[in-house]
């Protein structure tokens, strides 16, 4: 991004976007009218980066080397090489960025890649503040904790410099509040978590398909948004735009005890991964469409008519704007995969406001 601050307001222009995924670039172009650079970032050199004349670099490198379920190979994982290359190039540029923003999964903060990043930032006169935040802390009933690094190159200064070089697990500095200020995961109290959940909106506020019954399915199908239209999948087209979202009873019988089941009135659902809709175990919550009560598992014989959240509903929980759309040719599974790899706008927006507030130049 290239930016300026006029009377405290941010005036920013995206000078280039980068993504290696063809379908992701289709979606970006569909929504923003510009197709991202799709070459290998590792082929860029310092002169290429200087040519963009960018003030701020916003980066979300591949997370697979740092996930808790993965091999945790860190910087030795080939998928980390592109980010490491960018870090190596920053000192070589004649016009290094004034601001850096980095997002990744929880686990990145204990990796050797993180250590290399902080070393580069310190050696090149950057001050940093780090956060691990979730949409739950911003009133959205969605548990998706992620790591964020906010870095400014001197003479720019951070807001609340007392938090420089700190890793915070609360958004208090962003909100101008001291409530629930914690600096590590272990300090998060049950009382603080309960307070956050009470402040969250219920899931029903984020649904596009609400309170439907068998007798009015047909009328509701006609009003389903683009994300729920009939889509050709590998096993043929789906007869009903709505039926494709219901979980087959065979899967409920087999995996019911492992499913995370929520109701419209619930104030928390689990993180949706790129494998949502392909698998029901550990990929995101399922919604009960009839009243019921779930403790550890589904009661024997209980039919909650579970369904997947639609892509539009997942986008809503990511706080995507109402006018966000997928091109028609993007399949249902591809939509879920892209959303599973995306960021929460509800978390990133306050971080950006905090990061770009003018302090000193």
C-alpha positions as CSV (number, residue, x, y, z in Angstrom):
1,X,0.0,0.0,0.0
2,X,0.9,3.6,-0.6
3,X,-0.7,5.9,2.0
4,X,-1.0,9.4,3.4
5,X,-2.8,10.7,6.5
6,X,-4.9,13.9,5.9
7,X,-6.4,15.4,9.0
8,X,-6.1,12.0,10.7
9,X,-7.9,10.1,7.9
10,X,-6.1,7.4,6.0
11,X,-5.9,7.8,2.3
12,X,-4.5,4.5,0.9
13,X,-4.0,2.9,-2.4
14,X,-3.1,-0.8,-3.0
15,X,-0.2,-0.7,-5.4
16,X,0.0,-4.4,-5.8
17,X,-1.5,-7.6,-4.5
18,X,0.1,-11.1,-4.6
19,X,-1.3,-14.6,-4.6
20,X,-0.2,-17.8,-6.2
21,X,-3.7,-19.3,-6.2
22,X,-5.6,-19.0,-9.5
23,X,-9.1,-19.2,-8.0
24,X,-8.2,-16.7,-5.2
25,X,-7.1,-14.3,-7.9
26,X,-10.4,-14.8,-9.8
27,X,-12.3,-13.8,-6.6
28,X,-10.0,-10.8,-5.9
29,X,-10.4,-9.5,-9.5
30,X,-14.2,-10.1,-9.4
31,X,-14.5,-7.9,-6.3
32,X,-11.7,-5.3,-6.8
33,X,-11.3,-5.0,-10.6
34,X,-7.6,-5.8,-10.4
35,X,-5.8,-9.2,-10.8
36,X,-3.0,-9.8,-8.3
37,X,0.5,-10.6,-9.3
38,X,0.6,-14.4,-9.6
39,X,4.4,-15.1,-10.1
40,X,6.5,-16.8,-7.5
41,X,7.4,-14.1,-4.8
42,X,10.8,-15.8,-4.5
43,X,11.7,-14.4,-7.9
44,X,11.4,-10.8,-6.8
45,X,14.5,-8.8,-6.0
46,X,15.1,-5.6,-4.1
47,X,14.8,-3.5,-7.2
48,X,11.4,-5.0,-7.9
49,X,10.2,-4.1,-4.4
50,X,11.5,-0.6,-4.7
51,X,9.6,-0.2,-7.9
52,X,6.3,-0.5,-6.1
53,X,7.1,2.5,-4.0
54,X,5.0,1.1,-1.2
55,X,4.8,2.6,2.3
56,X,3.1,-0.4,3.9
57,X,3.5,-4.1,3.3
58,X,0.6,-6.3,4.5
59,X,1.6,-10.0,4.7
60,X,-0.2,-13.3,5.4
61,X,2.3,-16.0,4.6
62,X,1.5,-19.7,4.4
63,X,0.5,-21.0,7.8
64,X,1.2,-24.8,7.3
65,X,4.7,-24.7,8.7
66,X,3.4,-23.4,12.1
67,X,0.0,-25.1,12.7
68,X,-0.3,-27.1,15.9
69,X,-1.6,-30.1,14.0
70,X,1.2,-30.0,11.3
71,X,4.8,-31.0,11.3
72,X,5.9,-27.6,12.7
73,X,9.0,-27.6,10.5
74,X,9.1,-23.8,10.6
75,X,11.7,-22.1,8.4
76,X,12.8,-25.5,7.0
77,X,9.4,-26.0,5.4
78,X,9.5,-25.0,1.7
79,X,6.3,-23.1,2.2
80,X,8.1,-20.6,4.5
81,X,10.7,-19.7,1.9
82,X,8.8,-16.9,0.2
83,X,8.3,-15.1,3.5
84,X,11.9,-15.6,4.5
85,X,13.0,-14.2,1.1
86,X,10.9,-11.0,1.6
87,X,12.5,-10.6,5.1
88,X,16.0,-10.9,3.5
89,X,15.2,-8.3,0.9
90,X,14.0,-5.6,3.2
91,X,17.5,-4.5,4.3
92,X,18.6,-4.5,0.6
93,X,15.9,-2.1,-0.6
94,X,16.6,1.6,-1.0
95,X,13.1,2.4,0.1
96,X,12.1,-0.1,2.9
97,X,8.5,-0.1,4.1
98,X,7.5,2.3,6.8
99,X,4.9,-0.1,8.1
100,X,4.7,-3.9,8.2
101,X,1.6,-6.0,9.1
102,X,2.0,-9.8,9.5
103,X,-0.8,-12.3,10.2
104,X,-0.5,-16.0,10.8
105,X,-1.8,-18.9,12.9
106,X,-1.2,-19.3,16.7
107,X,2.0,-21.2,16.9
108,X,3.9,-18.8,14.5
109,X,4.9,-16.8,17.6
110,X,7.0,-19.7,18.9
111,X,8.6,-20.6,15.6
112,X,12.2,-19.9,14.4
113,X,10.6,-17.9,11.5
114,X,9.2,-15.6,14.1
115,X,12.6,-15.2,15.7
116,X,14.2,-14.4,12.3
117,X,11.5,-11.8,11.6
118,X,12.0,-10.0,14.9
119,X,15.7,-10.0,14.4
120,X,15.4,-8.4,11.0
121,X,12.9,-5.8,12.3
122,X,15.1,-4.8,15.2
123,X,18.2,-4.6,13.1
124,X,16.4,-2.3,10.6
125,X,14.9,0.1,13.2
126,X,11.4,-1.2,13.5
127,X,9.4,-1.1,16.7
128,X,6.8,-3.9,17.1
129,X,3.7,-4.7,19.0
130,X,2.2,-8.2,18.7
131,X,-1.2,-9.6,19.4
132,X,-3.1,-12.8,19.4
133,X,-6.8,-11.9,18.9
134,X,-10.0,-13.6,18.0
135,X,-13.3,-12.2,16.6
136,X,-14.9,-13.2,19.9
137,X,-13.1,-10.2,21.4
138,X,-14.9,-7.9,19.0
139,X,-18.5,-9.1,19.5
140,X,-18.5,-11.7,16.7
141,X,-19.5,-15.2,17.9
142,X,-16.6,-16.9,16.1
143,X,-13.5,-18.4,17.7
144,X,-10.6,-17.8,15.3
145,X,-7.5,-16.8,17.3
146,X,-4.7,-15.5,15.1
147,X,-1.3,-14.0,15.5
148,X,-0.6,-10.4,14.3
149,X,2.6,-8.3,14.2
150,X,2.4,-4.5,13.9
151,X,5.7,-2.9,13.0
152,X,6.7,0.7,12.4
153,X,10.0,1.9,11.2
154,X,11.6,4.8,13.1
155,X,11.0,7.7,13.4
156,X,7.4,6.5,13.2
157,X,6.3,5.5,16.7
158,X,3.7,3.1,18.0
159,X,0.6,4.0,19.9
160,X,1.0,3.0,23.6
161,X,4.7,2.5,23.4
162,X,4.6,0.8,26.8
163,X,3.5,-2.3,24.8
164,X,6.5,-2.3,22.4
165,X,8.1,-5.7,22.2
166,X,5.1,-7.3,24.0
167,X,2.8,-10.1,22.9
168,X,-0.8,-9.2,24.0
169,X,-3.7,-11.6,24.1
170,X,-6.3,-8.8,24.4
171,X,-7.5,-6.0,22.2
172,X,-7.5,-3.4,25.0
173,X,-5.0,-1.0,23.5
174,X,-7.0,-1.0,20.2
175,X,-10.1,-0.1,22.1
176,X,-8.6,2.4,24.6
177,X,-9.6,0.1,27.5
178,X,-7.7,-1.7,30.3
179,X,-10.4,-4.4,30.6
180,X,-9.1,-8.0,30.4
181,X,-5.5,-6.9,29.7
182,X,-3.5,-10.0,29.5
183,X,0.0,-10.7,28.1
184,X,-0.1,-14.5,27.9
185,X,-2.5,-17.3,27.2
186,X,-2.5,-18.6,30.7
187,X,-3.7,-15.3,32.2
188,X,-7.0,-15.4,30.4
189,X,-9.5,-15.9,33.2
190,X,-12.9,-17.6,32.9
191,X,-14.5,-14.4,34.0
192,X,-12.9,-12.5,31.2
193,X,-13.9,-15.1,28.6
194,X,-17.5,-15.2,30.0
195,X,-17.7,-11.4,29.7
196,X,-16.6,-11.6,26.1
197,X,-19.2,-14.3,25.2
198,X,-22.0,-12.3,26.9
199,X,-21.0,-9.3,24.7
200,X,-21.1,-11.4,21.5
201,X,-24.1,-11.2,19.1
202,X,-25.9,-14.5,18.7
203,X,-25.1,-16.6,15.6
204,X,-28.6,-16.0,14.2
205,X,-27.6,-12.4,13.3
206,X,-25.1,-13.8,10.8
207,X,-27.4,-16.4,9.1
208,X,-28.9,-16.0,5.6
209,X,-31.2,-19.0,6.1
210,X,-33.2,-18.5,9.3
211,X,-36.0,-20.3,11.1
212,X,-37.0,-22.4,8.1
213,X,-39.5,-25.3,8.3
214,X,-40.1,-28.2,5.8
215,X,-43.3,-26.6,4.5
216,X,-41.6,-23.3,3.6
217,X,-38.3,-24.5,2.2
218,X,-39.4,-23.9,-1.4
219,X,-40.2,-20.2,-0.8
220,X,-36.9,-19.7,1.1
221,X,-34.9,-21.3,-1.7
222,X,-36.0,-18.6,-4.1
223,X,-34.5,-16.0,-1.8
224,X,-31.2,-17.7,-1.1
225,X,-28.2,-15.5,-2.1
226,X,-25.7,-16.2,-4.8
227,X,-23.5,-18.3,-2.5
228,X,-26.3,-20.9,-2.2
229,X,-27.3,-21.3,-5.8
230,X,-27.2,-24.6,-7.6
231,X,-23.6,-25.5,-8.1
232,X,-22.0,-28.3,-10.2
233,X,-19.9,-30.5,-8.0
234,X,-17.8,-33.5,-8.8
235,X,-20.7,-35.9,-8.2
236,X,-23.1,-34.0,-10.4
237,X,-25.4,-31.1,-9.7
238,X,-27.4,-30.7,-6.5
239,X,-31.1,-30.8,-6.9
240,X,-32.0,-28.3,-4.2
241,X,-29.9,-25.3,-3.4
242,X,-30.7,-25.8,0.3
243,X,-30.5,-29.6,0.5
244,X,-26.8,-29.5,-0.3
245,X,-26.1,-27.9,3.1
246,X,-27.8,-30.6,5.2
247,X,-25.5,-33.2,6.8
248,X,-26.4,-36.7,5.7
249,X,-27.7,-38.9,8.6
250,X,-25.0,-41.4,7.9
251,X,-22.3,-38.9,8.8
252,X,-24.3,-37.8,11.9
253,X,-24.5,-41.4,13.1
254,X,-20.8,-42.0,12.5
255,X,-19.3,-38.7,13.7
256,X,-22.0,-37.2,15.8
257,X,-20.0,-37.4,19.0
258,X,-17.1,-35.5,17.4
259,X,-19.2,-32.7,15.9
260,X,-19.2,-29.2,17.2
261,X,-23.0,-28.4,17.1
262,X,-24.3,-24.9,17.6
263,X,-27.8,-23.3,17.6
264,X,-29.0,-19.9,16.3
265,X,-29.0,-18.5,19.8
266,X,-25.4,-19.7,20.5
267,X,-22.7,-17.1,21.0
268,X,-19.7,-19.0,19.8
269,X,-18.8,-21.3,16.9
270,X,-15.6,-23.0,16.0
271,X,-13.1,-21.9,13.4
272,X,-13.9,-22.9,9.8
273,X,-11.0,-24.5,8.0
274,X,-10.3,-24.9,4.3
275,X,-11.6,-28.5,4.6
276,X,-15.1,-27.5,5.8
277,X,-17.9,-29.2,3.9
278,X,-15.4,-31.9,2.8
279,X,-15.1,-33.3,6.4
280,X,-17.3,-32.9,9.4
281,X,-14.8,-33.5,12.1
282,X,-12.6,-30.7,13.3
283,X,-13.3,-28.4,10.4
284,X,-15.9,-26.0,11.8
285,X,-19.3,-25.9,13.6
286,X,-22.5,-27.4,12.3
287,X,-25.9,-25.6,12.8
288,X,-28.9,-27.4,14.4
289,X,-32.0,-26.3,12.5
290,X,-34.5,-27.6,15.1
291,X,-34.5,-27.0,18.8
292,X,-32.5,-29.3,21.0
293,X,-29.8,-29.6,23.6
294,X,-26.3,-30.8,23.0
295,X,-23.9,-31.6,25.8
296,X,-21.1,-34.0,25.0
297,X,-22.8,-35.7,22.0
298,X,-26.1,-36.0,20.2
299,X,-28.6,-37.9,22.2
300,X,-29.6,-41.2,20.7
301,X,-32.4,-40.8,18.3
302,X,-32.2,-37.0,18.4
303,X,-32.6,-35.4,15.0
304,X,-31.3,-31.8,15.0
305,X,-31.3,-31.6,11.2
306,X,-27.8,-30.4,11.2
307,X,-26.6,-28.3,8.3
308,X,-23.4,-26.7,7.2
309,X,-23.1,-22.9,7.4
310,X,-23.4,-21.5,3.9
311,X,-20.4,-19.7,2.3
312,X,-22.2,-16.4,2.7
313,X,-22.7,-17.1,6.4
314,X,-19.0,-18.0,6.8
315,X,-18.2,-14.8,5.1
316,X,-20.5,-13.0,7.5
317,X,-18.7,-14.5,10.5
318,X,-15.5,-13.2,8.9
319,X,-17.2,-9.8,8.8
320,X,-16.9,-9.6,5.0
321,X,-18.9,-6.7,3.5
322,X,-22.4,-7.4,2.1
323,X,-21.3,-6.7,-1.4
324,X,-18.6,-9.3,-1.4
325,X,-19.3,-12.0,-4.0
326,X,-17.8,-15.1,-5.6
327,X,-17.7,-15.5,-9.4
328,X,-20.3,-18.0,-10.6
329,X,-17.6,-20.5,-11.7
330,X,-16.1,-20.9,-8.3
331,X,-17.4,-24.2,-6.8
332,X,-18.9,-24.7,-3.4
333,X,-15.9,-26.5,-2.1
334,X,-13.5,-23.9,-3.5
335,X,-15.5,-21.2,-1.7
336,X,-15.2,-22.9,1.6
337,X,-11.5,-23.5,1.0
338,X,-10.9,-19.8,0.2
339,X,-12.9,-18.7,3.2
340,X,-11.0,-21.1,5.4
341,X,-7.7,-19.5,4.4
342,X,-9.0,-15.9,4.8
343,X,-8.8,-13.3,7.6
344,X,-11.4,-11.8,9.9
345,X,-12.2,-8.3,8.8
346,X,-13.7,-7.7,12.2
347,X,-10.2,-8.2,13.8
348,X,-8.0,-6.7,11.1
349,X,-10.0,-3.4,10.7
350,X,-9.4,-2.2,14.3
351,X,-5.7,-3.4,14.1
352,X,-5.3,-1.2,10.9
353,X,-7.0,1.8,12.6
354,X,-4.6,1.4,15.5
355,X,-1.5,0.8,13.2
356,X,-2.1,3.7,10.9
357,X,-2.9,6.3,13.5
358,X,-0.4,9.1,13.0
359,X,2.0,9.6,16.0
360,X,5.2,11.1,14.7
361,X,7.2,11.1,11.5
